[in-house]
Amino acid sequence: MSLGLGIVLFVIGAILAFALNISVDWIDLQLVGYILMGAGVVVALVSIVFLVRRRRSVSTTQTAVDPATGERVTRNEQSTTPDEI
């Protein structure tokens, strides 16, 4: 959802900065467009970073022999939480 928000902010900012030739006395629409484009880029980059971090997973498999029975014991662990920095 935040990736879409970043794209929407960028598009609205580009429309305000480049496509409109309306002058309003109390606000500079071109500056507002550039600000929205910058915010859209920041939101899109942050959302991409969170998507990449969320998809990391760790899978660990340990195999050992039980000394009492001689059976092979396998232990599997899976983690889909991101690594802590």
C-alpha positions as CSV (number, residue, x, y, z in Angstrom):
1,M,0.0,0.0,0.0
2,S,2.8,2.4,0.8
3,L,4.5,1.8,-2.6
4,G,1.2,2.8,-4.3
5,L,1.1,5.9,-2.0
6,G,4.6,6.9,-3.1
7,I,3.7,6.5,-6.8
8,V,0.5,8.6,-6.3
9,L,2.3,11.4,-4.5
10,F,4.9,11.5,-7.3
11,V,2.4,11.6,-10.0
12,I,0.3,14.3,-8.4
13,G,3.5,16.3,-7.8
14,A,4.6,15.9,-11.4
15,I,1.2,17.1,-12.6
16,L,1.4,20.2,-10.3
17,A,5.0,20.9,-11.2
18,F,4.9,20.4,-15.0
19,A,1.4,20.2,-16.4
20,L,-0.5,23.0,-14.7
21,N,-0.1,26.6,-15.8
22,I,-2.3,28.1,-13.1
23,S,-0.9,30.9,-10.9
24,V,-2.3,31.3,-7.4
25,D,-1.3,34.3,-5.4
26,W,-1.1,32.6,-2.0
27,I,0.8,29.3,-3.0
28,D,3.4,28.3,-5.5
29,L,2.0,25.2,-7.1
30,Q,5.2,24.3,-8.8
31,L,7.1,24.2,-5.5
32,V,4.3,22.1,-4.0
33,G,4.6,19.7,-6.9
34,Y,8.4,19.3,-6.3
35,I,7.8,18.7,-2.6
36,L,5.2,16.0,-3.4
37,M,7.5,14.4,-5.9
38,G,10.3,14.3,-3.3
39,A,7.9,12.9,-0.7
40,G,6.7,10.3,-3.2
41,V,10.3,9.1,-3.9
42,V,11.0,8.9,-0.2
43,V,7.9,6.9,0.6
44,A,8.5,4.5,-2.3
45,L,12.1,3.9,-1.3
46,V,11.1,3.2,2.3
47,S,8.4,0.8,1.3
48,I,10.8,-1.1,-1.0
49,V,13.3,-1.4,1.9
50,F,10.6,-2.8,4.1
51,L,9.4,-5.2,1.5
52,V,12.9,-6.5,1.0
53,R,13.5,-6.9,4.7
54,R,10.2,-8.7,5.2
55,R,10.9,-11.4,2.7
56,R,14.1,-12.6,4.3
57,S,13.8,-16.0,5.9
58,V,16.2,-18.3,7.8
59,S,16.0,-22.1,7.6
60,T,18.2,-24.3,9.9
61,T,18.4,-28.0,9.8
62,Q,20.3,-30.0,12.4
63,T,20.8,-33.7,12.3
64,A,22.2,-35.7,15.2
65,V,22.3,-39.3,16.4
66,D,20.5,-40.1,19.7
67,P,23.2,-41.9,21.9
68,A,20.6,-43.9,23.8
69,T,18.7,-45.4,20.9
70,G,21.0,-44.9,18.0
71,E,18.3,-43.2,16.0
72,R,18.9,-40.2,13.8
73,V,17.1,-37.1,15.0
74,T,16.5,-34.2,12.6
75,R,15.4,-30.7,13.9
76,N,14.1,-28.1,11.5
77,E,13.7,-24.4,12.3
78,Q,12.2,-21.8,10.1
79,S,12.1,-18.1,10.8
80,T,10.5,-15.4,8.6
81,T,11.2,-12.5,10.8
82,P,13.8,-9.9,9.6
83,D,17.3,-9.9,11.1
84,E,17.8,-7.3,13.8
85,I,20.3,-4.6,13.0
